[in-house]
């Protein structure tokens, strides 16, 4: 399988097209414009998140540490 390289950092993450402009901020990995809180609470763009998810595996999930209230 051929993997296509990510676009230049000047190109925003596709997640920015579906969220309000007030929720767009830099990826904490590459500084590409992305959804500030990302999918599942991660501030990484899809290209920076892919290798991280590979290392974590499919069982890792976000758990809120805030008390309900």
CORVEN-V434492 format. One record per backbone hydrogen bond with DSSP energy under -0.5 kcal/mol. NH is the residue of the N-H (numbers start at 1). CO is the residue of the C=O. E is the energy in kcal/mol with one decimal. If there is no record, write none. Layout:
# CORVEN-V434492
NH_CO_E ; NH_CO_E
This chain:
# CORVEN-V434492
4_2_-0.5 ; 11_8_-2.2 ; 13_33_-3.0 ; 16_13_-2.3 ; 17_14_-1.5 ; 18_15_-0.9 ; 19_16_-0.6 ; 23_20_-2.1 ; 24_21_-1.1 ; 25_34_-2.9 ; 27_32_-1.9 ; 28_43_-2.4 ; 31_27_-1.3 ; 34_25_-3.2 ; 36_23_-4.3 ; 38_35_-0.8 ; 41_37_-0.5 ; 41_38_-1.3 ; 42_39_-0.6 ; 49_45_-2.3 ; 50_46_-1.4 ; 51_47_-0.6 ; 52_48_-0.7 ; 53_49_-2.7 ; 54_50_-1.9 ; 55_51_-1.6 ; 56_52_-2.2 ; 57_53_-2.7 ; 60_57_-0.9
